[in-house]
């Protein structure tokens, strides 16, 4: 089953982050999930200030600058992993560097 690993962090604390160290941790994590054969995709996202939110109401498109909701943490990136079961997915999610500096949400992908 595929699982989406959503990585949230508090962008207001970006000045406190050792980006070289964190980048190395993500390189190692990405290599580990790739070597294990569970990685199906993933990307780092631009900061939430670059987001646009779109809704259609009564046939009219409404566009708002910024993310959908004000939140303490913002979505910073994601991985898509193919795991045998939830326990395996939870193990990989816990190893994600985002779990140590923010929050990682794990969600099963709806089968097609």
Secondary structure as UniProt FT lines:
FT   STRAND          2..9
FT   HELIX           11..16
FT   HELIX           19..35
FT   TURN            36..37
FT   STRAND          39..44
FT   HELIX           48..50
FT   STRAND          52..57
FT   TURN            58..59
FT   STRAND          60..65
FT   STRAND          74..82
FT   HELIX           86..95
FT   HELIX           98..101
FT   STRAND          103..108
//
